[in-house]
Amino acid sequence: MDFNCLYVFENIIHSFIFLVKHTCLIPCCISFSKVESYGTKEDDSAQECKSDTEEADIRKTEANSQFRCEHVKTEHNQKEQVTPRRLSRGQFWLKLEAEGTYQCTVTGLIFDVTKAAVIKYSVLSWSKYADYVKKPWIVGGPIFDVSCDSASVLTSIQFPHSLSLNDHESDMTFKVLHIKSTGPAFEPSVDHSVTHVKWHVSSFSPVGPVIQTQEPVQYNGAVILYKVVNNHPSLSFRVYVATNNDSFIKDISKSVKHSDKKFIKIDKPPVCLKRLQNGKRYRLISESEAEITPEEIEFVDGSLLKLKSYIEVYLEQPMEFTLSLIELESEEIVWKAKLRECDWILHDQNKNEQKRKTVRNRRRKSSNSLSDEEFYNKRLKGRDISDGTKAKTTLTDQQLMTLAKKMGKDWKEIAIECLKLEMKDIQQIQAKEEEVNVHKFLMLEKWRKGEKSNGTAQNLYDSLKDHVSYEIIQILEGFLEQT
């Protein structure tokens, strides 16, 4: 055997060993907390907390890459793993240098491009499009808004799904719901796998996987845990049982963020939950005495629901305790986690340290001249008090058109998220006129009409300042200067 043949043979052997070792690493599953045994001494507990934190960091990275659990077979495609840049409003930005197949390490999306491209994308909420997903169709995974600097370059997208496929896979019909300017459309998928649904790109707008089947659907799941932050010695938690669907999980995060209470997310080392199924009943129990409401739940995929259901856990006295989620039919423990004081104390310490750093930075800033943005915000605050009459001037048609021309493709999302318009309003606007800038103008006019005397530059600025481009903010600031 010559040297070249030996080299090829060694490469084959190494490839085989790699495949065997990595059969559990496929993108798709954010999972549940790992069960471990723990000591009772304070030193041991502190050490375990540190160890848990380090392990959680490692596994959290794996979860962000959406690694699949052991019961799913591995697929081996030639995909380059790429990590996107995070922009404002939850957007991701990828610059791909050449033709190829690329997988996002955060969302699991897979892009096929024919040459260099810049792709922007974000996770959306299915609840906005609930009216379009009716039986026999159900949600199959997260919904995304994707755009590309060159439409013809991005040929196909593979969307991660949250299904735990079984022997009934052949009975399933996979499609994608595509929210076009002309209305929703169910478009055929090109292919599907145990982790993804592939779609040939027809145009850029919100799109996500849906399925149709007569058989019970089983999901890969996630338990998401939040603790109430307050000055009371008691402990209060929210436990969410969700499908492994980024849209669902984002909705939960948003719901917690906008709650009247303050929360911190408790991250535990993940393991896998197999085959979460609609209609199955689960019970959450605590080894320590705790009030759990409700004690039992019937699982339902709540992707389309605006309000996400949760289980409340309350302990009158702070202590270490263990939570377990049991499937009632099989009496199997499907999730278990031990919660210690350090799970939230360390967070509070880090938060306090961050506050101290912020205060020091502010003090340093105050000794220097204020930035333009800080100076302007101070003037706005002063104007709200001293010049309230002028600030009440409503925006003109000319001003609305100036803003409309600067808005991007995400104007519909901005209309719904920031200006409280509904999808039917968008559809009515698009039915009247074909010109996109006129659509945007009519959207802003609809907002102004609804606000009546509050359709001012100040009000629009407050609604959009964290959600639009710097250029639009500058225009609004200019309008405020004129009032």
C-alpha positions as CSV (number, residue, x, y, z in Angstrom):
1,M,0.0,0.0,0.0
2,D,1.6,3.3,-1.1
3,F,1.6,6.5,1.0
4,N,-1.4,8.1,-0.7
5,C,-3.6,5.1,-0.1
6,L,-2.5,4.9,3.5
7,Y,-3.4,8.6,4.0
8,V,-6.8,8.1,2.5
9,F,-7.5,5.0,4.7
10,E,-6.4,6.9,7.8
11,N,-8.8,9.8,7.0
12,I,-11.7,7.3,6.6
13,I,-11.0,5.8,10.0
14,H,-10.7,9.2,11.6
15,S,-14.0,10.3,10.0
16,F,-15.7,7.1,11.3
17,I,-14.5,7.7,14.8
18,F,-15.7,11.3,14.7
19,L,-19.2,10.3,13.6
20,V,-19.5,7.7,16.4
21,K,-18.4,10.2,19.0
22,H,-20.7,13.0,17.8
23,T,-24.0,11.1,17.2
24,C,-25.7,13.3,19.8
25,L,-24.7,16.7,18.4
26,I,-27.4,17.8,16.1
27,P,-29.0,21.3,16.2
28,C,-32.6,21.4,17.5
29,C,-33.1,20.9,21.2
30,I,-33.1,23.2,24.2
31,S,-33.8,20.9,27.0
32,F,-34.2,20.3,30.7
33,S,-32.2,20.3,33.9
34,K,-29.8,17.5,34.7
35,V,-30.3,15.5,37.9
36,E,-27.3,15.3,40.2
37,S,-26.6,14.3,43.8
38,Y,-25.4,17.0,46.2
39,G,-23.8,17.3,49.6
40,T,-25.2,19.1,52.6
41,K,-22.3,21.1,53.9
42,E,-22.1,24.8,53.2
43,D,-18.6,24.5,51.7
44,D,-19.7,21.7,49.4
45,S,-22.8,23.6,48.5
46,A,-20.8,26.7,47.5
47,Q,-18.4,24.6,45.5
48,E,-21.3,22.9,43.8
49,C,-22.8,26.3,43.0
50,K,-19.6,27.4,41.4
51,S,-19.3,24.1,39.5
52,D,-22.9,24.3,38.4
53,T,-22.4,27.8,37.2
54,E,-19.4,26.8,35.1
55,E,-21.2,23.8,33.7
56,A,-24.3,25.9,33.0
57,D,-22.2,28.4,31.0
58,I,-20.8,25.5,28.9
59,R,-24.1,23.9,28.4
60,K,-25.8,27.2,27.7
61,T,-23.5,27.7,24.8
62,E,-24.5,24.3,23.6
63,A,-28.2,25.1,24.0
64,N,-27.7,28.3,22.0
65,S,-26.2,26.2,19.3
66,Q,-29.3,24.1,19.6
67,F,-27.7,20.7,20.0
68,R,-29.9,17.7,19.6
69,C,-30.3,15.1,22.3
70,E,-29.2,11.4,22.1
71,H,-32.5,9.9,20.9
72,V,-32.2,11.8,17.6
73,K,-30.0,10.4,14.9
74,T,-27.2,12.6,13.5
75,E,-27.2,14.1,10.1
76,H,-23.9,15.0,8.5
77,N,-24.2,17.8,5.9
78,Q,-21.4,20.0,4.9
79,K,-22.5,23.1,6.8
80,E,-20.2,25.8,8.1
81,Q,-21.1,27.0,11.6
82,V,-21.4,30.8,11.8
83,T,-22.2,33.1,14.7
84,P,-24.2,36.2,13.9
85,R,-23.7,39.7,15.1
86,R,-26.6,40.9,17.4
87,L,-28.3,44.1,16.4
88,S,-31.1,46.1,18.1
89,R,-34.6,44.8,18.5
90,G,-33.5,41.2,18.5
91,Q,-32.2,41.2,15.0
92,F,-29.2,39.0,13.8
93,W,-26.8,40.0,11.1
94,L,-24.6,37.6,9.1
95,K,-22.0,38.4,6.5
96,L,-21.3,35.3,4.4
97,E,-18.1,35.5,2.3
98,A,-18.8,32.9,-0.4
99,E,-21.1,30.3,-1.9
100,G,-22.0,27.5,0.5
101,T,-24.3,26.2,3.2
102,Y,-24.1,28.0,6.6
103,Q,-25.8,27.3,9.9
104,C,-26.5,29.9,12.5
105,T,-25.2,28.8,15.9
106,V,-27.8,30.8,17.8
107,T,-31.1,30.1,16.0
108,G,-30.3,26.9,14.1
109,L,-31.3,28.4,10.7
110,I,-29.5,27.0,7.7
111,F,-28.9,29.2,4.7
112,D,-27.9,28.1,1.1
113,V,-26.3,31.0,-0.8
114,T,-24.8,31.1,-4.3
115,K,-22.2,33.8,-3.5
116,A,-21.3,36.3,-0.8
117,A,-24.3,37.8,1.0
118,V,-25.5,39.8,4.0
119,I,-28.5,38.3,5.8
120,K,-30.6,39.9,8.5
121,Y,-33.2,37.9,10.5
122,S,-35.1,37.9,13.7
123,V,-37.4,35.6,15.7
124,L,-41.1,36.6,15.6
125,S,-44.1,35.6,17.7
126,W,-46.6,33.2,16.3
127,S,-49.4,34.9,18.3
128,K,-49.4,37.7,15.7
129,Y,-50.4,35.3,13.0
130,A,-52.7,33.0,15.0
131,D,-55.7,33.8,12.7
132,Y,-53.9,32.1,9.8
133,V,-53.0,28.8,11.5
134,K,-56.3,26.9,11.6
135,K,-56.9,23.1,11.9
136,P,-55.7,20.8,10.4
137,W,-52.5,23.0,10.4
138,I,-50.4,23.4,13.5
139,V,-47.2,25.2,14.3
140,G,-44.0,23.1,13.7
141,G,-41.3,25.5,14.9
142,P,-40.3,29.2,15.3
143,I,-41.3,31.8,12.7
144,F,-38.6,34.2,11.4
145,D,-38.4,37.4,9.4
146,V,-35.5,37.0,7.0
147,S,-34.0,39.5,4.5
148,C,-31.0,39.4,2.2
149,D,-29.1,42.2,0.4
150,S,-29.5,40.3,-2.9
151,A,-32.7,38.4,-3.3
152,S,-31.5,35.8,-5.8
153,V,-28.4,34.8,-3.8
154,L,-30.3,33.2,-0.9
155,T,-31.8,30.2,-2.6
156,S,-33.1,28.1,0.3
157,I,-33.6,28.2,4.1
158,Q,-33.9,25.3,6.5
159,F,-36.0,26.1,9.5
160,P,-35.5,24.2,12.8
161,H,-38.6,22.4,14.0
162,S,-39.6,21.4,17.5
163,L,-41.1,18.0,16.6
164,S,-39.9,14.6,18.0
165,L,-40.5,12.6,14.9
166,N,-41.6,8.9,15.2
167,D,-43.0,6.1,13.1
168,H,-45.9,8.3,11.9
169,E,-43.6,10.8,10.2
170,S,-44.8,9.5,6.8
171,D,-48.3,10.7,7.6
172,M,-47.1,14.3,8.1
173,T,-47.3,17.1,5.6
174,F,-44.7,19.7,6.0
175,K,-45.2,23.2,4.6
176,V,-44.3,26.8,5.6
177,L,-46.6,29.7,6.3
178,H,-45.4,32.7,4.3
179,I,-46.9,36.1,5.3
180,K,-46.7,38.0,2.0
181,S,-47.8,41.5,1.3
182,T,-50.8,40.0,-0.6
183,G,-51.7,37.8,2.4
184,P,-50.8,34.5,4.0
185,A,-49.8,31.5,1.8
186,F,-49.0,27.9,2.7
187,E,-46.0,27.0,0.5
188,P,-44.6,23.5,0.0
189,S,-41.4,22.5,1.7
190,V,-38.6,21.0,-0.4
191,D,-37.6,18.4,2.2
192,H,-37.6,17.8,5.9
193,S,-35.3,16.0,8.4
194,V,-35.3,15.1,12.1
195,T,-34.3,18.7,12.8
196,H,-35.2,21.0,9.9
197,V,-37.8,21.9,7.3
198,K,-36.3,23.1,4.0
199,W,-37.9,25.8,1.9
200,H,-37.0,27.4,-1.5
201,V,-37.0,31.2,-1.0
202,S,-39.7,32.8,-3.0
203,S,-39.7,36.3,-1.3
204,F,-38.7,37.9,2.0
205,S,-41.3,38.3,4.7
206,P,-42.2,36.4,7.9
207,V,-42.1,32.6,7.3
208,G,-42.2,29.5,9.6
209,P,-42.8,25.8,9.4
210,V,-46.3,24.3,9.9
211,I,-47.5,20.6,9.7
212,Q,-50.6,18.7,9.0
213,T,-51.2,15.2,10.4
214,Q,-54.0,12.9,11.7
215,E,-51.7,11.4,14.3
216,P,-50.8,12.8,17.8
217,V,-47.9,15.2,17.5
218,Q,-44.9,14.8,19.9
219,Y,-42.5,17.7,20.6
220,N,-39.1,18.3,22.0
221,G,-39.6,20.3,25.1
222,A,-38.1,22.8,27.5
223,V,-38.7,23.8,31.2
224,I,-38.1,27.5,31.8
225,L,-37.7,28.7,35.3
226,Y,-38.0,32.3,36.7
227,K,-37.7,33.6,40.2
228,V,-39.5,36.6,41.6
229,V,-37.1,39.3,42.8
230,N,-38.3,41.2,45.8
231,N,-37.4,42.1,49.4
232,H,-39.4,39.3,51.0
233,P,-37.6,36.3,52.6
234,S,-40.1,33.9,50.9
235,L,-39.4,32.3,47.5
236,S,-41.7,32.5,44.5
237,F,-41.1,31.0,41.1
238,R,-42.7,30.6,37.7
239,V,-42.2,27.3,35.9
240,Y,-43.1,27.2,32.2
241,V,-43.4,23.9,30.3
242,A,-42.9,24.8,26.6
243,T,-42.1,23.3,23.2
244,N,-38.5,23.8,22.1
245,N,-39.6,26.7,19.8
246,D,-37.7,29.9,19.9
247,S,-40.8,31.9,19.1
248,F,-42.6,30.3,22.1
249,I,-39.6,30.9,24.4
250,K,-39.2,34.5,23.2
251,D,-42.9,35.1,24.0
252,I,-42.3,33.8,27.6
253,S,-39.3,36.1,28.0
254,K,-41.3,39.0,26.8
255,S,-44.2,38.2,29.1
256,V,-41.9,38.0,32.1
257,K,-40.2,41.2,31.1
258,H,-43.5,43.2,30.9
259,S,-44.9,41.7,34.2
260,D,-45.6,44.0,37.2
261,K,-43.1,41.9,39.1
262,K,-39.3,41.6,38.6
263,F,-37.8,38.2,37.7
264,I,-34.5,36.6,37.1
265,K,-34.1,33.5,34.9
266,I,-32.6,30.4,36.7
267,D,-30.5,28.4,34.3
268,K,-29.9,24.7,35.2
269,P,-27.7,22.2,33.3
270,P,-29.9,20.9,30.5
271,V,-30.9,17.3,29.7
272,C,-33.4,16.1,27.2
273,L,-37.2,15.7,27.4
274,K,-38.6,13.2,24.9
275,R,-41.9,13.4,23.2
276,L,-43.9,16.1,24.9
277,Q,-47.5,15.6,23.7
278,N,-50.7,17.6,23.6
279,G,-53.2,16.3,26.1
280,K,-50.8,14.5,28.3
281,R,-51.0,15.5,32.0
282,Y,-48.0,16.4,34.2
283,R,-47.5,17.1,37.9
284,L,-44.9,19.3,39.5
285,I,-43.8,18.3,43.0
286,S,-41.4,19.6,45.5
287,E,-39.3,17.6,48.1
288,S,-39.7,20.6,50.5
289,E,-43.1,21.9,51.6
290,A,-44.2,24.3,48.9
291,E,-47.4,25.7,47.5
292,I,-47.7,24.7,43.8
293,T,-50.5,26.1,41.7
294,P,-51.8,24.3,39.7
295,E,-50.5,21.0,40.9
296,E,-51.3,19.3,37.6
297,I,-51.3,20.7,34.0
298,E,-52.5,19.3,30.7
299,F,-49.8,20.2,28.1
300,V,-50.9,22.3,25.2
301,D,-48.5,23.8,22.6
302,G,-49.2,27.5,23.4
303,S,-47.3,29.0,20.4
304,L,-50.3,30.7,19.1
305,L,-51.6,32.0,22.4
306,K,-50.8,35.5,23.6
307,L,-50.9,34.5,27.3
308,K,-48.5,31.7,28.2
309,S,-49.6,29.4,31.1
310,Y,-47.2,28.6,33.9
311,I,-47.0,26.9,37.3
312,E,-46.4,29.0,40.4
313,V,-44.2,27.7,43.2
314,Y,-44.1,29.4,46.6
315,L,-42.0,28.6,49.7
316,E,-42.6,30.6,52.8
317,Q,-39.0,30.2,54.0
318,P,-35.9,30.3,51.8
319,M,-34.2,27.0,51.5
320,E,-32.7,24.5,49.1
321,F,-35.3,22.3,47.4
322,T,-35.8,20.0,44.5
323,L,-38.5,20.3,41.9
324,S,-39.6,17.3,39.8
325,L,-42.0,17.2,36.8
326,I,-43.8,13.8,36.5
327,E,-45.8,12.5,33.5
328,L,-48.9,11.1,35.2
329,E,-49.6,8.3,32.7
330,S,-46.2,6.6,33.0
331,E,-45.3,8.1,36.4
332,E,-41.9,8.9,34.9
333,I,-39.9,11.9,36.1
334,V,-39.2,13.8,33.0
335,W,-37.4,16.8,34.6
336,K,-35.7,17.3,37.9
337,A,-33.6,20.2,39.3
338,K,-32.2,21.1,42.7
339,L,-32.4,24.8,43.4
340,R,-30.0,26.4,45.9
341,E,-29.7,29.9,47.3
342,C,-26.6,30.5,45.2
343,D,-28.7,30.1,42.0
344,W,-30.1,33.6,42.6
345,I,-27.7,35.1,45.3
346,L,-24.8,35.0,42.8
347,H,-27.1,36.8,40.3
348,D,-27.9,39.5,42.8
349,Q,-24.2,39.9,43.7
350,N,-23.3,40.3,40.0
351,K,-26.2,42.7,39.5
352,N,-25.1,44.8,42.5
353,E,-21.5,44.9,41.1
354,Q,-22.8,45.9,37.7
355,K,-24.8,48.7,39.4
356,R,-21.7,49.9,41.2
357,K,-19.8,50.0,37.9
358,T,-22.6,51.9,36.3
359,V,-22.6,54.5,39.0
360,R,-18.8,54.9,38.7
361,N,-19.1,55.3,35.0
362,R,-21.9,57.9,35.4
363,R,-19.8,59.9,37.8
364,R,-16.9,59.9,35.4
365,K,-19.2,61.0,32.6
366,S,-20.7,63.8,34.7
367,S,-17.2,65.3,35.1
368,N,-17.0,65.5,31.3
369,S,-19.3,67.3,28.8
370,L,-22.6,65.5,28.2
371,S,-22.9,63.5,25.0
372,D,-25.2,64.8,22.3
373,E,-27.8,62.2,23.1
374,E,-27.7,62.9,26.9
375,F,-27.9,66.6,26.3
376,Y,-30.9,66.1,23.9
377,N,-32.7,63.8,26.3
378,K,-32.3,66.4,29.1
379,R,-33.7,69.1,26.8
380,L,-36.6,66.8,25.9
381,K,-37.4,66.4,29.6
382,G,-37.2,70.1,30.1
383,R,-39.5,70.7,27.1
384,D,-42.1,68.3,28.3
385,I,-42.5,70.5,31.4
386,S,-41.7,74.0,30.2
387,D,-43.1,73.9,26.6
388,G,-46.0,71.4,26.8
389,T,-48.2,73.4,24.5
390,K,-45.7,73.3,21.6
391,A,-44.9,69.6,22.2
392,K,-48.6,68.8,21.7
393,T,-48.5,69.8,18.0
394,T,-49.6,66.9,15.9
395,L,-47.4,65.6,13.0
396,T,-48.2,66.8,9.5
397,D,-48.7,64.7,6.4
398,Q,-45.4,66.0,5.1
399,Q,-43.6,64.9,8.2
400,L,-45.2,61.5,8.1
401,M,-44.2,61.0,4.5
402,T,-40.6,62.0,5.4
403,L,-40.6,59.2,8.1
404,A,-42.3,56.7,5.8
405,K,-39.6,57.0,3.1
406,K,-36.9,56.2,5.7
407,M,-38.6,53.1,7.1
408,G,-37.3,49.7,6.1
409,K,-38.9,46.3,5.4
410,D,-39.8,45.8,9.0
411,W,-42.4,48.6,9.0
412,K,-45.2,46.1,9.5
413,E,-43.6,44.7,12.6
414,I,-43.0,48.2,13.9
415,A,-46.7,49.0,13.3
416,I,-47.9,46.0,15.3
417,E,-45.3,46.0,18.1
418,C,-44.8,49.7,18.7
419,L,-47.8,51.5,17.3
420,K,-50.4,49.0,18.4
421,L,-51.9,48.5,15.0
422,E,-53.4,45.1,14.1
423,M,-52.7,42.8,11.1
424,K,-56.1,43.6,9.6
425,D,-55.1,47.3,9.5
426,I,-52.0,46.4,7.6
427,Q,-54.0,44.3,5.1
428,Q,-56.5,47.1,4.6
429,I,-53.7,49.6,3.9
430,Q,-52.0,47.3,1.4
431,A,-55.3,46.6,-0.4
432,K,-55.7,50.4,-1.2
433,E,-52.4,51.1,-2.7
434,E,-49.4,49.3,-4.4
435,E,-46.7,51.8,-3.6
436,V,-44.7,50.7,-0.5
437,N,-43.9,54.2,0.8
438,V,-47.6,55.0,0.6
439,H,-48.3,51.9,2.7
440,K,-45.9,53.2,5.4
441,F,-47.4,56.7,5.2
442,L,-51.0,55.3,5.6
443,M,-49.7,53.2,8.5
444,L,-48.4,56.3,10.3
445,E,-51.5,58.2,9.4
446,K,-53.6,55.4,11.0
447,W,-51.5,55.7,14.1
448,R,-51.9,59.5,14.2
449,K,-55.7,59.3,13.7
450,G,-56.0,56.8,16.6
451,E,-53.8,59.0,18.9
452,K,-55.9,62.1,18.0
453,S,-54.3,65.1,19.8
454,N,-51.5,62.8,21.0
455,G,-50.3,62.1,17.5
456,T,-47.2,64.2,18.2
457,A,-43.5,63.9,17.4
458,Q,-42.8,63.5,21.1
459,N,-45.3,60.6,21.4
460,L,-44.0,58.9,18.2
461,Y,-40.4,59.4,19.4
462,D,-41.2,57.7,22.7
463,S,-42.9,54.8,20.9
464,L,-40.1,54.2,18.3
465,K,-36.8,55.3,20.0
466,D,-35.7,51.7,20.9
467,H,-37.0,50.1,17.7
468,V,-36.0,52.1,14.6
469,S,-32.8,53.2,12.9
470,Y,-30.7,56.1,14.1
471,E,-31.6,58.0,10.9
472,I,-35.4,58.0,11.9
473,I,-34.5,59.1,15.4
474,Q,-32.6,62.0,14.0
475,I,-35.6,63.0,11.9
476,L,-37.9,62.9,14.9
477,E,-35.4,64.9,16.9
478,G,-35.5,67.5,14.1
479,F,-39.3,67.6,14.3
480,L,-39.0,68.2,18.0
481,E,-36.6,71.1,17.5
482,Q,-39.2,72.7,15.2
483,T,-42.0,72.6,17.8
